[in-house]
Every structure is written in structure tokens, then in C-alpha cells.
Amino acid sequence: MEIKNIIFDFGGVLMDWNPRYFFKDYFNDDEKMEYFLENVTQSAWNQEQDRGRSLSEGTEVQVKKFPDWEKEIRAYYDNWTTMLKSDIPQNVEVLRKLAKTHYHLFGLTNWSEETFPYALENYDFFQLFDGKIVVSGTEKLIKPDPEIWYVLLERYNLKPQESVFIDDSLKNIETARSLGFETVHITTETNLEKELIDLGIQF
């Protein structure tokens, strides 16, 4: 079946976000930083904000659990914009090329409803999606739960077999494949344009 739609995850695909960009200088101690990120503000905690919990509630929950780390926990979302270092230029370039073709572009992202507007305002390439973006924090659903893909499919009347899904998370890729999407798993070595050409995408 002919591919008509190309769906992008954002973090790790188009945006370079990592809490280490802030906490490396904050701690000036890699061992302490890694302990904090793995045991106090672990990814499962951050995911709850991506799932729709407010940043303030998420912060208070963690401060109660780890009172000795209160200052560091409060610094997490106060300095979130520093963690969003930049776009990922080679993949954004592919997105810009795709925007000049006949393919339809969509976003499907695990992102807090409170922080996503900052990215939207500060990186112009998001305008290429023409508002066709499903944000986990708004939907109160999060990848790899298949339900968030169903939101995308139903809202925009898409068929998985006519769509390519691009993500840096293998779990998300596996879910998308099980739903019938063509997929591209992004790693540091991935040449996105070549991967898409191999799937029959014409630039």
C-alpha cells in the first residue's frame, strides 16, 4: 500500500532533550548527578508529567519522597528549558524536505502539556505540522500505550498501512509495528533520509 503519512516523535528525533544538559554544571559531579537522575528524578517519574500530571504536583510528590533532595527536585522543571538543548539538525532537514512533498506530516509525542508550548514557540519547524500533533500530556495517554496511536488515527482519519512512524524508543516502534505501521527506529547512527527512501518515500 502506498505511503501517504509520515508521523514523527519529537524528543530524540527532532529535539535534543536531556536533563544532564542542566545538571552537569549544577552538580559538577557526574556520579552524584547520575544517582539523582536514576533514583530521584527517574524517567518513570518524568513520564507521569508527560502523561498529564501537572509539573507542580509531580514536583511535590517527589519532594515528599526525597526531602533531602528538595532543592535539586525543584530545580528540575525550573530549568527545563536548559535541558532542551537544540533541535537535531540532520533530522529537521529531512522534515523540511518532506514538507515540500505530497506527504502528510503528523506529530505523536510524549511531552508535558505545560512544557510543549515552549518548544512550539521557539522552534519554527513545528509549524510544518500545521497543528496536526498529538501530545501525551493533553490526551492523558502515553506511548507505548496503543490507545494514543488510536487517537491519532481517528482524529486525522489515517490508516497505519499508509503511514510511517519514526521514534527513538524501541518499545514505541514495536507497538507501532504491531498496529501495522511502517517504522524507522532512530539511533545515533540512523540516516533518516536513507531509511525513508528504502521504504519508498520520494523526496
The 8 nearest C-alpha neighbors of each residue, nearest first, counted from 0:
[[1, 161, 2, 160, 3, 162, 159, 158],
 [2, 0, 161, 3, 160, 199, 162, 200],
 [1, 3, 161, 162, 4, 0, 163, 200],
 [2, 4, 102, 161, 162, 103, 1, 5],
 [5, 3, 162, 103, 102, 104, 2, 161],
 [4, 6, 163, 104, 162, 103, 164, 105],
 [5, 7, 105, 164, 106, 104, 163, 165],
 [8, 6, 106, 165, 107, 9, 164, 105],
 [7, 9, 108, 166, 107, 106, 165, 12],
 [8, 10, 13, 12, 14, 108, 7, 11],
 [11, 9, 14, 12, 13, 15, 16, 8],
 [10, 12, 15, 14, 167, 13, 9, 16],
 [11, 13, 9, 10, 14, 8, 167, 166],
 [12, 14, 9, 87, 86, 91, 90, 11],
 [15, 13, 86, 10, 87, 11, 9, 12],
 [14, 16, 85, 11, 86, 84, 87, 83],
 [17, 15, 83, 82, 84, 14, 10, 18],
 [16, 18, 82, 19, 20, 83, 15, 84],
 [19, 17, 82, 20, 21, 22, 16, 79],
 [20, 18, 22, 21, 23, 17, 82, 32],
 [21, 19, 82, 18, 17, 22, 23, 81],
 [22, 20, 19, 82, 81, 23, 18, 24],
 [21, 23, 25, 19, 24, 26, 20, 18],
 [24, 22, 19, 25, 27, 21, 26, 20],
 [25, 23, 27, 22, 26, 21, 20, 28],
 [24, 26, 22, 23, 27, 21, 28, 32],
 [27, 25, 28, 24, 23, 22, 32, 31],
 [26, 28, 24, 23, 25, 29, 22, 32],
 [27, 29, 26, 31, 30, 32, 23, 24],
 [30, 28, 32, 31, 33, 27, 23, 26],
 [29, 31, 33, 32, 28, 34, 35, 26],
 [30, 32, 34, 28, 29, 33, 35, 26],
 [31, 33, 29, 35, 30, 34, 26, 28],
 [34, 32, 36, 30, 35, 31, 37, 29],
 [33, 35, 31, 37, 32, 36, 38, 30],
 [34, 36, 39, 32, 33, 38, 37, 31],
 [37, 35, 40, 33, 41, 34, 38, 39],
 [36, 38, 41, 34, 35, 33, 39, 40],
 [37, 39, 35, 41, 34, 36, 40, 33],
 [38, 40, 35, 41, 36, 37, 65, 61],
 [41, 39, 36, 44, 38, 35, 37, 42],
 [40, 42, 37, 36, 44, 43, 39, 38],
 [41, 43, 45, 44, 46, 40, 37, 36],
 [44, 42, 46, 41, 45, 47, 40, 48],
 [45, 43, 42, 46, 47, 41, 40, 48],
 [44, 46, 42, 47, 48, 43, 49, 41],
 [47, 45, 49, 43, 48, 44, 42, 50],
 [46, 48, 50, 49, 45, 44, 52, 51],
 [47, 49, 52, 51, 50, 46, 45, 111],
 [50, 48, 111, 110, 46, 136, 47, 51],
 [51, 49, 136, 47, 139, 48, 141, 140],
 [50, 52, 136, 139, 48, 49, 53, 137],
 [51, 53, 48, 47, 50, 57, 54, 56],
 [54, 52, 56, 55, 48, 57, 51, 113],
 [53, 55, 57, 56, 58, 48, 52, 76],
 [54, 56, 58, 53, 57, 59, 52, 60],
 [57, 55, 59, 53, 58, 54, 60, 52],
 [58, 56, 54, 60, 55, 59, 53, 61],
 [57, 59, 55, 61, 56, 60, 54, 62],
 [60, 58, 62, 56, 61, 57, 63, 55],
 [61, 59, 57, 63, 58, 62, 56, 64],
 [60, 62, 64, 58, 63, 59, 65, 57],
 [61, 63, 59, 66, 65, 69, 64, 60],
 [64, 62, 61, 60, 66, 65, 59, 69],
 [63, 65, 61, 62, 66, 60, 39, 59],
 [64, 66, 62, 67, 68, 63, 61, 69],
 [67, 65, 62, 69, 68, 63, 64, 61],
 [68, 66, 65, 69, 70, 62, 71, 64],
 [67, 69, 66, 71, 65, 70, 72, 62],
 [70, 68, 72, 66, 62, 71, 67, 73],
 [69, 71, 73, 72, 68, 74, 67, 62],
 [70, 72, 74, 68, 73, 69, 75, 35],
 [73, 71, 69, 75, 74, 70, 68, 58],
 [74, 72, 70, 75, 71, 69, 58, 77],
 [73, 75, 71, 77, 72, 76, 78, 70],
 [76, 74, 72, 73, 77, 78, 79, 71],
 [75, 77, 79, 78, 74, 73, 54, 72],
 [78, 76, 74, 75, 79, 73, 80, 72],
 [79, 77, 76, 80, 81, 75, 74, 21],
 [78, 80, 76, 82, 81, 77, 75, 83],
 [79, 81, 83, 82, 78, 84, 117, 77],
 [82, 80, 83, 79, 78, 21, 84, 20],
 [83, 81, 18, 20, 79, 17, 80, 16],
 [84, 82, 16, 80, 81, 85, 15, 17],
 [83, 85, 82, 15, 16, 81, 20, 86],
 [86, 84, 15, 83, 14, 87, 16, 88],
 [85, 87, 14, 13, 15, 88, 91, 84],
 [86, 88, 13, 14, 90, 89, 15, 91],
 [89, 87, 91, 90, 86, 92, 13, 85],
 [88, 90, 92, 91, 87, 93, 191, 190],
 [91, 89, 93, 92, 88, 87, 13, 94],
 [92, 90, 94, 88, 93, 89, 13, 87],
 [91, 93, 95, 89, 90, 94, 88, 96],
 [94, 92, 90, 96, 91, 95, 192, 97],
 [95, 93, 91, 97, 92, 96, 98, 90],
 [96, 94, 92, 98, 93, 97, 91, 99],
 [97, 95, 93, 98, 94, 99, 92, 202],
 [98, 96, 94, 100, 99, 95, 93, 202],
 [97, 99, 95, 96, 100, 94, 127, 104],
 [100, 98, 97, 96, 95, 101, 202, 102],
 [101, 99, 97, 98, 102, 202, 96, 201],
 [100, 102, 103, 99, 98, 3, 97, 4],
 [103, 101, 3, 4, 100, 104, 97, 5],
 [102, 104, 4, 5, 3, 101, 105, 98],
 [105, 103, 5, 128, 6, 4, 102, 106],
 [106, 104, 6, 131, 132, 128, 7, 5],
 [105, 107, 132, 7, 6, 8, 133, 108],
 [108, 106, 133, 8, 132, 7, 134, 6],
 [107, 109, 8, 134, 110, 9, 135, 106],
 [108, 110, 135, 49, 141, 134, 142, 136],
 [111, 109, 49, 108, 135, 136, 134, 115],
 [112, 110, 49, 136, 113, 114, 48, 115],
 [111, 113, 136, 137, 115, 114, 110, 51],
 [114, 112, 111, 115, 116, 54, 53, 136],
 [115, 113, 111, 116, 117, 112, 118, 110],
 [114, 116, 118, 117, 112, 113, 111, 110],
 [117, 115, 119, 118, 114, 120, 113, 112],
 [118, 116, 120, 115, 119, 114, 121, 80],
 [119, 117, 121, 115, 116, 120, 122, 114],
 [118, 120, 116, 117, 121, 122, 125, 115],
 [121, 119, 117, 118, 122, 116, 123, 125],
 [120, 122, 118, 119, 117, 123, 116, 125],
 [123, 121, 124, 118, 119, 120, 125, 86],
 [122, 124, 125, 126, 121, 120, 119, 127],
 [123, 125, 126, 127, 122, 91, 95, 128],
 [124, 126, 127, 123, 128, 119, 122, 129],
 [127, 125, 124, 128, 129, 123, 130, 119],
 [126, 128, 125, 129, 124, 98, 104, 95],
 [129, 127, 126, 131, 130, 104, 105, 125],
 [128, 130, 127, 126, 131, 125, 132, 104],
 [129, 131, 128, 132, 126, 125, 127, 105],
 [132, 130, 105, 128, 129, 106, 133, 104],
 [131, 133, 106, 130, 105, 107, 134, 128],
 [132, 134, 107, 106, 108, 151, 135, 131],
 [135, 133, 108, 137, 136, 110, 109, 107],
 [136, 134, 109, 141, 138, 140, 137, 50],
 [137, 135, 51, 112, 111, 50, 49, 139],
 [136, 138, 135, 112, 134, 139, 51, 111],
 [137, 139, 135, 140, 136, 134, 51, 133],
 [140, 138, 50, 51, 136, 137, 135, 141],
 [141, 139, 135, 138, 50, 147, 136, 142],
 [140, 142, 135, 50, 144, 109, 143, 147],
 [143, 141, 144, 171, 109, 147, 145, 140],
 [142, 144, 171, 145, 174, 141, 170, 147],
 [143, 145, 142, 146, 141, 147, 140, 174],
 [146, 144, 148, 147, 143, 174, 149, 142],
 [147, 145, 149, 144, 148, 150, 140, 141],
 [146, 148, 150, 149, 145, 140, 144, 141],
 [149, 147, 151, 150, 145, 146, 152, 175],
 [148, 150, 152, 146, 147, 151, 153, 145],
 [151, 149, 147, 148, 153, 152, 154, 146],
 [152, 150, 148, 154, 149, 153, 155, 133],
 [153, 151, 157, 149, 156, 150, 155, 154],
 [154, 152, 156, 150, 155, 151, 149, 157],
 [153, 155, 151, 152, 156, 150, 157, 149],
 [156, 154, 153, 157, 152, 151, 131, 150],
 [155, 157, 153, 152, 154, 158, 151, 150],
 [158, 156, 152, 155, 159, 153, 161, 151],
 [157, 159, 161, 160, 152, 162, 156, 180],
 [160, 158, 180, 162, 179, 161, 157, 178],
 [161, 159, 180, 158, 162, 179, 0, 181],
 [162, 160, 2, 159, 3, 158, 1, 0],
 [161, 163, 4, 159, 2, 160, 5, 180],
 [162, 164, 181, 5, 182, 180, 6, 4],
 [163, 165, 182, 6, 5, 7, 181, 183],
 [166, 164, 183, 7, 182, 8, 184, 6],
 [167, 165, 8, 184, 168, 185, 172, 12],
 [166, 168, 185, 184, 11, 186, 12, 169],
 [169, 167, 171, 170, 166, 172, 184, 185],
 [168, 170, 172, 171, 173, 167, 184, 166],
 [171, 169, 173, 172, 168, 143, 174, 142],
 [172, 170, 143, 174, 168, 169, 173, 142],
 [171, 173, 169, 175, 170, 174, 176, 168],
 [172, 174, 176, 170, 171, 175, 169, 177],
 [175, 173, 177, 171, 176, 172, 143, 170],
 [174, 176, 172, 178, 177, 180, 173, 171],
 [177, 175, 180, 179, 173, 178, 174, 172],
 [176, 178, 174, 175, 179, 173, 180, 172],
 [179, 177, 175, 176, 180, 174, 159, 145],
 [180, 178, 176, 159, 177, 160, 175, 181],
 [181, 179, 159, 176, 160, 175, 162, 163],
 [180, 182, 163, 164, 162, 176, 179, 160],
 [183, 181, 164, 163, 165, 180, 172, 184],
 [182, 184, 165, 185, 164, 166, 194, 181],
 [185, 183, 166, 167, 165, 172, 182, 186],
 [184, 186, 167, 189, 166, 183, 12, 187],
 [187, 185, 189, 188, 167, 184, 11, 12],
 [186, 188, 189, 185, 190, 167, 11, 12],
 [189, 187, 186, 190, 185, 191, 184, 194],
 [190, 188, 186, 185, 191, 187, 194, 184],
 [189, 191, 193, 192, 194, 188, 185, 90],
 [192, 190, 194, 193, 189, 195, 90, 93],
 [191, 193, 195, 194, 190, 93, 196, 90],
 [192, 194, 196, 195, 191, 190, 197, 189],
 [195, 193, 191, 197, 192, 196, 190, 198],
 [194, 196, 198, 192, 197, 200, 193, 191],
 [195, 197, 200, 199, 193, 198, 194, 192],
 [198, 196, 194, 195, 199, 193, 200, 192],
 [199, 197, 195, 196, 200, 194, 181, 2],
 [198, 200, 196, 197, 201, 195, 2, 1],
 [199, 201, 196, 195, 198, 202, 197, 2],
 [202, 200, 199, 196, 100, 195, 97, 198],
 [201, 200, 100, 97, 96, 196, 99, 192]]
